[in-house]
Amino acid sequence: MKDTWVYRRPSSVARMRLFCLPHAGGTAAAYGSWHGEFPEEIEVCAVELPGRRARLREPLIRRVKPLVAAIASGLKPHLDLPYAFFGHSYGALLAFELHHHLLGEGHGSGPRALFLSGASAPHMPRANPPLSHLDDEAFVQELLGYGGIPDTLVGESAVMQMFVPVLRADIEAFEHYVPSPRDLIDCPVYLYGGDRDHLAAPAQVAAWRELVAGPAPLELFPGGHFYLQEHRALLTASIARRLGRCLHPRPMVATG
């Protein structure tokens, strides 16, 4: 049976998998160019959510927790290697919930690292009013102001008819999400953002540190919410370097 959850280029020398989760309305195609930017020992796995591209006929999932349970089930065949999660915006929230879901199921020690990008910590107050209830025209206009819809799509009515319901479902899931009390995250966490992001300001991204047992360094790039489109190479180099440390930890040096 064809795997509909993960797009990857299998590597016979892979020692770790990096599962990449898309922003609201996004698809696995957002990470299509990432495969060539990591060493072969790190296998990039772009996650495709239901209701988009090849999964267009599948129903959209409009709440975070059932979506996370479905993702976890879909990823299980690929968890035979150490793994990490990268998520941008809505994808960062999914990565956070996946971490706790998999630990709650007793699936080993969970991910080796979390890379959370362009997302306010879930316990922070919402800065923007709800959008998912708006009619299509108002919904699109609001999101154009946020940079949430590529300009190239706006004039393509047939594409927009497919894109808007997906984006609305993801935003509805985000707006109805209520964080549950959690243990502190005890794996390495790395935070990323744009220094001019009005949806997830640097201080809101840094607030993830309150949910992490250890340090959670924040790396900022020039730009707004979709800074990673312009600075993809710098971002992937940072992630690859940090995953390399997971694979090749420095030996302890005896002292005294």
N, C-alpha and C positions, 0 to 999 in steps of 0.2 A: 504494500500500500504506500502511495506517495506521501511523503511528509509535507504537510501544508503549513506547519508552524515555523519551520526554520529554513532559511536560505543560507547555504554555506558552500565552501569549496573544501571538501575533505582533504586533510593532510595526513599522510602516513606517519609523520614525525610530530604531530600535535601533542603537546603536553598539557594544554589548558585551552578552554573555550571561553570566549567573550561573547555573551549574549547581549545584543543591542536592542533596546526597546524604543519605539518611535514616540514622537510628540503627538499631541491630539490631532487627529485627522491624517497622521502620517502613515507610511507603509515601510516595509523592509527595504524598499528602494532608496530610502534616505541613507542607508549604509552600504549601498552597492559598490562604492569605490573604496571602502575601507579594507577590503581583503588584501590588497596589494601594499598596504601601509604598515603591516605587522609582520614580524618574523614567522616562518613556517611553524614554529612550535606553538604559536598562538593562533587558534582557529576562530575567525570572526563568524559569528552566527547571528544573522539579522532576523529578528522575530517578526512574523507576519500575523497580525491580529485578524479575527473573523470579520467578514463583511467588506473586504477590500481586495482589489486585484484578483488573483486566482481564487480567492475565497468570497467573491462578491455575492454569491447566492446564499451564503451562510448568514444567519441573523446576527445583527450587531448586539453586543453585550453592553448594557447601559448602566451597570454598576461595577464598582471597582472590585469588590470581593469575589463575586462569581467569575469575573474576568480573570483575576489572579489565579483562582482555582483551576480554571480551564488552561491558562498558560502553563502552570506548574505541571499539569497532567501531560500537556503536549511536549514539554521539555524533558520529561523524565528519561526517554530513551537516549538523550544526549548528555546525561549527567554522570556518565561513566568516567569522565576525566575531571580534574579540578576545574572550577569555572568561576567566572566573575560576571557582574552585570554592569552595563552602561545604560543609563536612561536620560533622555533630554526632556525637560518640562514634564508633561504628563507621564512620560516614560520613566522619569526619576521616581515618581510616586509608585508606579507599578514595580520598579526594581526594589524599592523599600518594602513594599508589601510582600513581594515574592521572597525576599530574604526571610521574613518572619514566617510566612506560610510554610516554606520548605523546612525550616527549623522545627516548626510546630508539628510537622508530619514525621519528624525524626529522620529526615533525609541527611544523614551524615552531619558534618559540621557546617553545612550551608556554603554560601559563596566565599571565595578567598578574598574578595574585595568588592566594594561598591563604588561606582563612579557616577556621581549625581550632578547633572548639568542643568542650568537654567531653570531651577525650581525652588520656590520658597519652601522652607520646612513646613510639614503638614500641620503643625500646631500654631503657626503664625496666622493672624487675622487675614481674611481675604481682602485684598486691596480693591478689587473690581466687582461691580454688581453682577448678578446672574444674567446669563445671556441665552441659555438653552431654550427658554420659553418664547423668545422673540420669533416673529414670522421671518421667512427666509430673507426678505429684502433687508430688514433691520438687522438681522443676525449677521449677514454678510458685511453690511456697512460698519458695524461695530468691530468686527474682526479685521477688516481692512485697516482700521486705525491702529490695531495692535500689531500689524504685520503678520497675522496668522494665516493669510491666504496669499499665495504667490500671485503677483499681478498678471502673469501670463495665463492664469486660469480664469480670471474674471470675465473675459470676453468669450469664453468657450462654454456656451450654455449647456451642451450635452455633458461635458466634463463636470461642470458645476452641479448638475442634477445628481451625479453619483457622489461627488465630493462632499457636498453640504450635509447630507444625512450622516455620513461617517463622522465628520467633524462635530456635528451637533450631539451625536451619541457619546462621543468621548468627553465633550465639555459637560454634558448632563451627568455623566459618571463622576467627573471631577467635582462638580458643584454639589452633588449629593454625598460625597465622601465625608465620613466623620472618623477621625483617627481614634484608635483604641489604645488604652494603656499598654505599653510595651516595655520589655527589658531593653536596656541600652544595647545598641549594636556593638558587637565585640570584634568584628572583622575590620580591616583597614577601610576607611572611607575617604574618598577624595572628591572635593567639590570644585565645580567649574561654573563660570558665568561670564556674561558680558558686562563691562563696566558702565554701560548706559542702558541696561535692561530695565524697562519700566514695569514689566510684569513680574520679574523676580530680581529685585534690587540686591546688590551685594550683601547688605546686612541681612536680608531675608534668606539668602542662600547660606550665609554663615551660620544662621540659627540652627541648621542641621546638627551643629556641634553639640547642642543640648541633648541630642538623642544618641550620642556616640560615646562609648566608654573611653576611647583613646583620642589622640589628636585627629583632626580632620582638616588638612590643609586646603585652603581656597586659592585657586588660580584664576585670575581674571584676564580676559582678552578684550581688546578694543571692540566695541560694537554693542548691539542691542540683543534682543531675545534670541535671534538666530545667528549670533556671532560665529557659530561653528561652521556655517556655510563658507564664510570668508577665511576662517582660520583653521580649517579642517586638519591640515598637515601638522600644524603645531599642536593641536589637541591630540591627534592620534599618536604623535611622537611622545607626548607626556604620558598617555595611557600605556603605551608599549613599554616605556621605561619603567613605569611603576609595576606593571605585570611581570616584567623581567626580574624585579626584586623578589616577587612572590615565588618565581620559579628557581631563582638562584640566590637564596638568602646569604648574606655575608656570614662567614664562620665566626663563631664566638672566639675571642682572643683572651687567653688566660692572663690574669693580672695578679700582682702581689707576689 
